[in-house]
Amino acid sequence: MPKDEKKSSRNWRKLFIVLAVINIAVISTFAILLFWPVKETPFPDGKQQVKGNSSEFVIRTTKKNLNDMVEAYLENVLKDNKYHYQVKLDDDVHLVGELPVFSSTVPLSVHLEPLVQDNGDVILKLKTISIGLLELPNKRIMEYMQDYLPMPEWVKVNPRAEEIYVALQDMDIKSNFKVEAAHVDLPANNIAFKISVPYDEIGLD
């Protein structure tokens, strides 16, 4: 066999081996993503809590007002973070962002349904979720959200239940007021919150 043909044959064998290794690595990575166990995280039980000396006021608002507030809040939460996302309230709650995959990022889109709990917290129940063109289980994508999307301490992603728990009563508000969801009907733009004002906050205790 001529020398050039031998060299060409060796090069083809090397390329074939490199491609085979890459294919095995990609397949192994996806297998790990699919079958790696989802982490367990404790979440509130959503039961009504006993209140102290305080008065409650019901505040009604709109999706526009909430969208403005959420946007301003997230700008502050995400200003020093690598991975950003947006949350918009329309007929449901729509979260849009990016997640890291290999050495790049892929677009994330999540639609959630808000469900008010007895204690005034809110569960955002998963409706649909996608991460670019990748086909991964919902729980796996939500675990990626849990790992890479920075969220306040009072917002917990629960991959196993395919939901996000929003513990409104655990919000750190400087005035020491407590906020609870009273009613959330996004299609009807009917949104109400309870604000509990402790008596000692206004000098009555």
WOGI-V922555 format. One record per residue. N is the residue number from 1. RES is the residue in three letters. OMEGA is omega as a letter, one per 40 degrees, with the letter a starting at -180 (NA if undefined). BURIAL is # if it has 16 or more other ideal C-beta (glycine too) atoms within 10 Angstrom, else .. Layout:
n/res/omega/burial
N/RES/OMEGA/BURIAL
N/RES/OMEGA/BURIAL
This chain:
n/res/omega/burial
1/MET/i/.
2/PRO/a/.
3/LYS/a/.
4/ASP/i/.
5/GLU/i/.
6/LYS/a/.
7/LYS/i/.
8/SER/i/.
9/SER/i/.
10/ARG/i/.
11/ASN/i/.
12/TRP/i/.
13/ARG/i/.
14/LYS/i/.
15/LEU/i/.
16/PHE/i/.
17/ILE/i/.
18/VAL/i/.
19/LEU/i/.
20/ALA/i/.
21/VAL/i/.
22/ILE/i/.
23/ASN/i/.
24/ILE/i/.
25/ALA/a/.
26/VAL/a/.
27/ILE/i/.
28/SER/i/.
29/THR/i/.
30/PHE/i/.
31/ALA/i/.
32/ILE/i/.
33/LEU/a/#
34/LEU/a/.
35/PHE/i/.
36/TRP/a/.
37/PRO/i/.
38/VAL/a/.
39/LYS/i/.
40/GLU/i/.
41/THR/i/.
42/PRO/a/.
43/PHE/i/#
44/PRO/a/#
45/ASP/i/.
46/GLY/a/#
47/LYS/i/.
48/GLN/i/.
49/GLN/i/.
50/VAL/a/.
51/LYS/i/.
52/GLY/a/.
53/ASN/a/.
54/SER/i/#
55/SER/a/.
56/GLU/i/.
57/PHE/i/.
58/VAL/a/.
59/ILE/i/.
60/ARG/a/.
61/THR/a/.
62/THR/i/.
63/LYS/i/#
64/LYS/i/.
65/ASN/i/.
66/LEU/i/#
67/ASN/i/.
68/ASP/a/.
69/MET/i/.
70/VAL/a/.
71/GLU/i/.
72/ALA/a/.
73/TYR/a/.
74/LEU/i/#
75/GLU/i/.
76/ASN/a/.
77/VAL/a/.
78/LEU/a/#
79/LYS/a/.
80/ASP/a/.
81/ASN/a/.
82/LYS/a/.
83/TYR/a/#
84/HIS/i/.
85/TYR/i/#
86/GLN/i/.
87/VAL/i/#
88/LYS/i/.
89/LEU/i/#
90/ASP/i/.
91/ASP/i/.
92/ASP/i/#
93/VAL/a/#
94/HIS/i/#
95/LEU/a/#
96/VAL/i/.
97/GLY/i/#
98/GLU/i/#
99/LEU/i/#
100/PRO/i/.
101/VAL/a/.
102/PHE/a/.
103/SER/a/.
104/SER/i/.
105/THR/i/#
106/VAL/a/.
107/PRO/i/.
108/LEU/i/#
109/SER/a/.
110/VAL/i/#
111/HIS/a/#
112/LEU/i/#
113/GLU/a/.
114/PRO/i/#
115/LEU/a/.
116/VAL/i/#
117/GLN/a/#
118/ASP/a/.
119/ASN/i/#
120/GLY/i/#
121/ASP/a/#
122/VAL/i/#
123/ILE/i/#
124/LEU/a/#
125/LYS/a/.
126/LEU/i/#
127/LYS/i/.
128/THR/i/.
129/ILE/i/#
130/SER/i/#
131/ILE/a/#
132/GLY/i/.
133/LEU/a/.
134/LEU/i/.
135/GLU/i/.
136/LEU/i/#
137/PRO/i/.
138/ASN/a/.
139/LYS/a/#
140/ARG/i/#
141/ILE/a/#
142/MET/i/#
143/GLU/i/#
144/TYR/i/#
145/MET/i/#
146/GLN/a/#
147/ASP/a/.
148/TYR/a/#
149/LEU/a/#
150/PRO/a/.
151/MET/i/#
152/PRO/a/.
153/GLU/a/.
154/TRP/i/.
155/VAL/a/#
156/LYS/i/#
157/VAL/a/#
158/ASN/a/#
159/PRO/a/#
160/ARG/a/.
161/ALA/a/.
162/GLU/a/#
163/GLU/i/#
164/ILE/a/#
165/TYR/i/#
166/VAL/a/#
167/ALA/a/#
168/LEU/a/#
169/GLN/i/#
170/ASP/i/.
171/MET/i/.
172/ASP/a/.
173/ILE/a/.
174/LYS/a/.
175/SER/a/.
176/ASN/i/.
177/PHE/i/.
178/LYS/a/#
179/VAL/i/#
180/GLU/i/#
181/ALA/i/#
182/ALA/a/.
183/HIS/i/.
184/VAL/i/#
185/ASP/a/.
186/LEU/i/#
187/PRO/i/.
188/ALA/a/.
189/ASN/a/.
190/ASN/a/.
191/ILE/i/#
192/ALA/i/.
193/PHE/i/#
194/LYS/i/#
195/ILE/i/#
196/SER/a/#
197/VAL/i/#
198/PRO/a/#
199/TYR/a/.
200/ASP/i/.
201/GLU/a/.
202/ILE/i/.
203/GLY/a/.
204/LEU/a/.
205/ASP/NA/.
